[in-house]
């Protein structure tokens, strides 16, 4: 039986040298337990955490995530920690989301609206990922303005403009938005809009990558703003860094 060739990025990711260079810098590591280890360290230091595991290729990594959740059930949740549950196969995601909640981790649902929305009845407190670069981002934020939303910024000009409109919608709503960007200008705009709408510091939060703009994260936290540290693990996360100039996110 022939063995299919590995993709170039996969070969690079599997390189021991690349693993040593990238794991522990911007990515916690290639294994789900690497992310869980870093999440535990951050939680012990008092940081809320957004944990995400990205497997290689198109697989949604349900088996790896299930193993991670099983470890948490034995060891206990690492403080205030959210886990992203990819919603590609709804039945599978429903089971994983239930196990995640039972393990004491907050659930974050990431997928298409028609797949995510049916799960919200069982998980009304789950956070929903919305990407500002998607055409329906603003309408999606309006529909979810009373819930918990994680708004992720895009890099293109149109996505950045949509991001600002989405922030306005979410800050004006009754939900608890989480704003995921490391862009200083978008961070400043978010803070301004939160103040404009009279948002208390505990009613919303920033989500910023682990070991990216750490000084800014500390300054925001010192000023009383809630900052959740995003920790990613998995070969898919390493591959994304390998494929981007300077490992930018």
C-alpha positions as MATLAB code, in Angstrom:
seq = 'XXXXXXXXXXXXXXXXXXXXXXXXXXXXXXXXXXXXXXXXXXXXXXXXXXXXXXXXXXXXXXXXXXXXXXXXXXXXXXXXXXXXXXXXXXXXXXXXXXXXXXXXXXXXXXXXXXXXXXXXXXXXXXXXXXXXXXXXXXXXXXXXXXXXXXXXXXXXXXXXXXXXXXXXXXXXXXXXXXXXXXXXXXXXXXXXXXXXXXXXXXXXXXXXXXXXXXXXXXXXXXXXXXXXXXXXXXXXXXXXXXXXXXXXX';
ca = [
       0.000    0.000    0.000;
       1.445    3.369   -0.990;
       1.910    6.091    1.592;
       0.654    9.546    0.529;
       3.383   12.176    0.480;
       3.405   14.661    3.319;
       2.674   18.295    2.582;
       5.732   20.614    2.603;
       4.449   22.550    5.636;
       3.782   19.319    7.495;
       7.362   18.177    6.835;
       8.666   21.507    8.126;
       6.448   21.388   11.207;
       7.627   17.873   12.025;
      11.265   18.972   11.864;
      12.864   18.729   15.330;
      14.690   22.019   14.692;
      11.480   23.910   13.871;
       9.787   22.350   16.863;
      12.557   23.600   19.154;
      12.512   27.081   17.590;
       8.754   27.678   17.622;
       7.398   25.619   20.511;
       7.427   27.725   23.637;
       7.781   31.029   21.790;
       4.554   31.843   19.966;
       3.019   28.357   19.983;
       2.822   26.277   23.140;
       3.826   23.151   21.240;
       2.607   20.578   18.740;
       0.658   18.527   21.298;
      -2.625   19.407   22.986;
      -1.014   18.831   26.387;
       1.551   21.532   25.572;
      -1.215   24.106   25.398;
      -2.744   22.790   28.589;
       0.617   23.065   30.361;
       1.055   26.719   29.337;
      -2.560   27.462   30.261;
      -1.870   26.092   33.729;
       1.208   28.281   34.119;
      -0.702   31.395   33.069;
      -3.655   30.564   35.301;
      -1.317   30.111   38.260;
      -0.048   33.642   37.594;
      -3.612   34.967   37.636;
      -4.287   35.271   33.905;
      -7.547   34.181   32.264;
      -6.775   31.952   29.271;
      -8.239   31.220   25.848;
      -7.005   27.768   24.853;
      -7.112   26.559   21.252;
      -5.662   23.427   19.669;
      -5.112   23.395   15.914;
      -4.399   20.015   14.335;
      -2.714   19.593   10.966;
      -4.650   19.497    7.711;
      -8.433   19.593    7.492;
      -9.107   17.348   10.483;
     -10.956   19.143   13.278;
      -8.918   17.302   15.883;
     -11.906   16.049   17.874;
      -9.975   13.060   19.198;
      -7.082   15.251   20.355;
      -9.456   17.712   22.003;
     -11.365   14.900   23.673;
      -8.087   13.623   25.119;
      -7.266   17.133   26.355;
     -10.670   17.443   28.034;
     -10.202   14.029   29.646;
      -6.908   15.221   31.141;
      -8.647   18.312   32.526;
     -11.351   16.186   34.135;
      -8.659   14.301   36.028;
      -6.366   17.228   36.909;
      -8.937   20.019   37.191;
      -9.488   23.101   35.040;
      -6.585   25.586   34.954;
      -8.354   28.581   36.474;
     -10.482   30.804   34.246;
      -9.934   28.964   30.981;
     -11.925   28.814   27.768;
     -11.509   26.050   25.183;
     -12.361   26.539   21.530;
     -14.570   23.772   20.141;
     -14.516   23.701   16.313;
     -17.980   23.042   14.914;
     -17.501   21.178   11.655;
     -19.481   18.044   12.505;
     -22.372   19.238   14.725;
     -23.054   15.929   16.475;
     -19.373   15.502   17.302;
     -19.085   19.132   18.434;
     -22.171   18.795   20.635;
     -20.604   15.870   22.473;
     -17.258   17.626   22.829;
     -18.871   20.863   24.061;
     -20.805   18.943   26.713;
     -17.633   17.191   27.897;
     -15.775   20.514   27.924;
     -18.391   22.139   30.146;
     -18.461   19.123   32.470;
     -14.685   19.372   32.854;
     -15.005   22.948   34.123;
     -13.795   24.719   30.982;
     -15.787   27.522   29.383;
     -16.978   26.638   25.878;
     -16.142   28.679   22.765;
     -17.935   27.596   19.584;
     -16.180   28.282   16.295;
     -17.970   27.469   13.052;
     -20.588   28.467   10.513;
     -23.766   30.046   11.953;
     -26.043   27.250   10.731;
     -23.879   24.726   12.601;
     -23.168   26.766   15.736;
     -26.644   28.159   16.444;
     -28.344   24.798   17.127;
     -25.768   24.159   19.876;
     -26.546   27.403   21.708;
     -29.759   26.017   23.184;
     -27.697   23.466   25.126;
     -24.909   25.973   25.860;
     -26.505   29.419   26.299;
     -23.392   30.706   28.056;
     -20.996   29.589   25.322;
     -18.903   32.177   23.552;
     -19.250   32.378   19.762;
     -16.373   33.290   17.444;
     -17.100   35.943   14.813;
     -14.407   37.008   12.320;
     -14.561   40.597   11.154;
     -13.398   39.573    7.681;
     -16.542   37.545    7.035;
     -19.194   39.294    4.897;
     -21.919   38.715    7.490;
     -19.812   39.747   10.521;
     -21.797   42.869   11.454;
     -25.169   41.153   11.040;
     -23.860   38.214   13.040;
     -22.783   40.515   15.858;
     -26.216   42.136   15.901;
     -27.844   38.736   16.202;
     -25.522   37.756   19.050;
     -25.189   41.142   20.777;
     -26.894   39.841   23.914;
     -24.586   36.834   24.206;
     -20.883   36.162   24.637;
     -18.970   36.869   21.424;
     -15.269   36.682   20.583;
     -14.665   39.120   17.750;
     -11.508   38.330   15.796;
      -9.892   41.067   13.752;
      -8.828   40.531   10.150;
      -5.753   42.009    8.497;
      -7.328   43.563    5.390;
      -8.629   47.129    5.354;
     -12.249   46.064    4.859;
     -11.989   43.629    7.757;
     -10.510   46.312   10.020;
     -13.329   48.714    9.197;
     -15.867   45.954    9.808;
     -14.128   45.216   13.100;
     -14.802   48.761   14.341;
     -18.469   48.539   13.310;
     -18.771   45.185   15.068;
     -17.185   46.577   18.238;
     -19.819   49.331   18.255;
     -22.598   46.778   17.916;
     -21.243   44.540   20.674;
     -20.440   47.319   23.126;
     -23.949   48.725   22.672;
     -25.503   45.306   23.310;
     -26.162   43.490   26.533;
     -23.676   40.668   26.061;
     -20.091   40.181   27.184;
     -17.821   40.774   24.194;
     -14.242   39.580   23.926;
     -12.154   41.483   21.400;
      -9.319   39.492   19.862;
      -6.629   41.637   18.287;
      -3.019   42.635   18.929;
      -3.255   45.723   16.709;
      -2.515   48.789   18.918;
      -4.900   51.032   17.005;
      -7.792   48.580   17.186;
      -7.061   48.016   20.872;
      -7.247   51.772   21.478;
     -10.479   52.093   19.497;
     -11.996   49.227   21.469;
     -11.174   50.934   24.747;
     -12.670   54.194   23.502;
     -15.892   52.520   22.408;
     -16.184   50.658   25.709;
     -15.886   53.982   27.564;
     -18.371   55.634   25.214;
     -20.991   52.995   25.960;
     -20.278   53.068   29.693;
     -18.953   49.543   29.827;
     -17.595   48.434   33.188;
     -14.183   46.703   33.056;
     -15.676   43.346   34.045;
     -18.294   43.387   31.258;
     -15.888   42.836   28.346;
     -12.294   41.756   27.705;
      -9.359   41.818   25.351;
      -7.988   38.560   23.961;
      -4.308   38.812   23.023;
      -1.805   36.166   21.902;
       0.615   34.599   24.326;
       4.022   36.312   24.225;
       2.868   38.947   21.735;
       2.928   42.591   22.920;
       3.387   41.407   26.480;
       4.204   44.899   27.750;
       0.946   46.233   26.304;
      -0.953   43.373   27.910;
       0.547   44.243   31.268;
      -0.265   47.931   30.828;
      -3.883   47.168   29.975;
      -4.247   44.847   32.943;
      -2.630   47.399   35.264;
      -5.165   49.962   34.063;
      -7.979   47.655   35.132;
      -8.834   46.171   31.728;
      -9.433   42.432   31.581;
      -6.948   40.685   29.264;
      -7.361   37.025   28.351;
      -4.219   35.351   27.006;
      -4.749   33.234   23.889;
      -2.676   30.044   23.900;
      -2.560   27.928   20.766;
      -1.053   24.496   20.295;
      -0.905   21.922   17.538;
       0.906   21.386   14.230;
      -1.671   23.557   12.465;
      -0.660   26.519   14.625;
       3.032   25.932   13.955;
       2.313   25.555   10.239;
       0.508   28.901   10.192;
       3.563   30.595   11.670;
       5.890   28.858    9.227;
       3.770   30.120    6.336;
       3.643   33.771    7.453;
       6.411   36.376    7.296;
       7.963   36.809   10.714;
       5.505   34.406   12.242;
       2.858   37.137   12.519;
      -0.643   36.280   13.623;
];
